[in-house]
Amino acid sequence: MIKQKDFKTRLKIAKSKLKNNSESDEEKRGSFIGFAFKLGTELVASVAVGTIIGFILDTWFDTKPWLIIIFFFLGSAAGILNVIRTAKRMQEEGEVKE
Amino acid sequence: MATNPMQQFSVYRIGPEIKIAGIDISFTNASLFMIISAAAICLFLFLGTKEKKLIPSKIQLIAELLYNFIAKMISDTAGSKAKPYFPFIFSLFVFVLFCNMVGMLPYSFTVTSHIIVTLILAIFIFVAVTVIGFLKHGFGYLKLFVPSGVPAILLPLITVIEIISYLSRPVSLSVRLFANMMAGHTMLKVFGGFVISLGLLGGWLPLGFSVALTGLEILVAFLQAYVFAILTCIYLNDALNLHH
């Protein structure tokens, strides 16, 4: 009987511990490293895609080199927008977890 | 010992050449390692779910952890509406993870270090998410490109920027995975080459680096699979719960 009681209290302690740090520091760090990896490529990919779209449209409409220039800047803007969005999401998650 | 660090990425044919309508679909080492990864996944999950014990064995514990990890990730990022897509995201994560991890074994081939593999995965996700978005919201899905609260003069500009940022999704998704895997494996081979060329006198430093880099690469292999899956969830979230 004593043993069972002992087990129950131990289970209670373990459960309360589990509740307290359901979101461990390592888990948090993991998802942030994930987002950090995201930031870099996000910027580059948007610029690349914008430039490629500009290049394709240029060959279609025969307007070299104007559309490629315009779309390069639009792509850069899209990249920066993406990075800002990801950063915002990171901040929100950090605030929720803390 | 002059080995090319890029040699590890070469794809070669195993067995006879198979051609259908001019397209080469021969069995290559890439196909072999994909099958090995898939077989390893099946074996692992089969062993993990074979005995459903109340007090789990180690392998059952890992399988359950994996299930919980993905289920939590989906409900955190995409909400309860994304539940039906759990099998797809679980398979995606586990496949990328196992391909990356199998690639960490010596003498093996890393499937995910080829852009064609990651790009096809990313394009499939991109097309699927777009189709799901249109099925759920009809043409209302196009509201994704028109953010609210933007002055009318800026609207065409913002819409073009939004479309570019939407189209850049598969590119960033695939390039991230491919570049990380390829860079990591190239670096490992370069440092391995240094060990050989510096010999007994100076080879110890690059050897230490190699050991440290192997640890880092295992972290990257896991993280990239995680990032791939979580971004799929985020894109799915945009398609399921339209909010702009």
Boltz contact constraints between the chains, C-beta under 6 A:
constraints:
  - contact:
      token1: [A, 33]
      token2: [B, 223]
      max_distance: 6.0
  - contact:
      token1: [A, 34]
      token2: [B, 223]
      max_distance: 6.0
  - contact:
      token1: [A, 34]
      token2: [B, 226]
      max_distance: 6.0
  - contact:
      token1: [A, 34]
      token2: [B, 227]
      max_distance: 6.0
  - contact:
      token1: [A, 37]
      token2: [B, 227]
      max_distance: 6.0
  - contact:
      token1: [A, 41]
      token2: [B, 172]
      max_distance: 6.0
  - contact:
      token1: [A, 41]
      token2: [B, 175]
      max_distance: 6.0
  - contact:
      token1: [A, 41]
      token2: [B, 176]
      max_distance: 6.0
  - contact:
      token1: [A, 42]
      token2: [B, 172]
      max_distance: 6.0
  - contact:
      token1: [A, 45]
      token2: [B, 168]
      max_distance: 6.0
  - contact:
      token1: [A, 45]
      token2: [B, 171]
      max_distance: 6.0
  - contact:
      token1: [A, 45]
      token2: [B, 172]
      max_distance: 6.0
  - contact:
      token1: [A, 46]
      token2: [B, 165]
      max_distance: 6.0
  - contact:
      token1: [A, 46]
      token2: [B, 168]
      max_distance: 6.0
  - contact:
      token1: [A, 49]
      token2: [B, 164]
      max_distance: 6.0
  - contact:
      token1: [A, 49]
      token2: [B, 167]
      max_distance: 6.0
  - contact:
      token1: [A, 49]
      token2: [B, 168]
      max_distance: 6.0
  - contact:
      token1: [A, 49]
      token2: [B, 171]
      max_distance: 6.0
  - contact:
      token1: [A, 50]
      token2: [B, 164]
      max_distance: 6.0
  - contact:
      token1: [A, 74]
      token2: [B, 160]
      max_distance: 6.0
  - contact:
      token1: [A, 74]
      token2: [B, 161]
      max_distance: 6.0
  - contact:
      token1: [A, 74]
      token2: [B, 164]
      max_distance: 6.0
  - contact:
      token1: [A, 75]
      token2: [B, 164]
      max_distance: 6.0
  - contact:
      token1: [A, 77]
      token2: [B, 161]
      max_distance: 6.0
  - contact:
      token1: [A, 78]
      token2: [B, 161]
      max_distance: 6.0
  - contact:
      token1: [A, 78]
      token2: [B, 164]
      max_distance: 6.0
  - contact:
      token1: [A, 78]
      token2: [B, 165]
      max_distance: 6.0
  - contact:
      token1: [A, 82]
      token2: [B, 165]
      max_distance: 6.0
